[in-house]
Every structure is written in structure tokens, then in C-alpha cells.
Amino acid sequence: MNIEHIQLKGQLSEAKSKYKHLDTEAAGLIILIRTLLNPFEEETTKLDIEKALVQFQRLQTIILELRILKEKIQKLEEYFGK
């Protein structure tokens, strides 16, 4: 096995690990955003829009990164014939 092949295997493993971590973080953010934007709140003025916005911006960043990682993983898996 050559060095390049081993490096690509390492990149694939690292990308999968990072994808799982970010996917879990995204799921947590979705739950948090739903909690902050509780539709059953009696007064809409009590909703914490600022916190929800910050969390939503982080979620947007994560989703963009997940899309990039997904593409990278697919390309690497194609290379290895998986």
C-alpha cells in the first residue's frame, strides 16, 4: 500500500468522524431553536429571537460544512470502490 493511499484512507476516516460530530451538533441546535421559538408562548414579545438567530446562524454554517464533507466522503468512497 502506498503512502498516498494511506493518507486518503485517513482523510476519509477524519471526514466521516467530523461529519458525525457536526450532524449531532446540528440536531441539538434544531432542538434548541425550536425551544427558543416555542409557538405555544403566550406572548410573542417573550420569544428570545436574538438567541435563536445566533443558533440559526451556527446551524447554517454547520449545514454548509456538512454538504462539503458529504461530497468529499462520496468522492473518497468512490475512489476506494465502496
C-alpha positions, 0 to 999 in steps of 0.5 A: 500500500502506498503512502498516498493511499494511506493518507486518503484512507485517513482523510476519509476516516477524519471526514466521516468522524467530523461529519458525525460530530457536526450532524449531532451538533446540528440536531441539538441546535434544531432542538434548541431553536425550536425551544427558543421559538416555542409557538405555544408562548403566550406572548410573542414579545417573550420569544428570545429571537436574538438567541435563536438567530445566533443558533440559526446562524451556527446551524447554517454554517454547520449545514454548509460544512456538512454538504462539503464533507458529504461530497468529499466522503462520496468522492473518497468512497468512490475512489476506494470502490465502496 
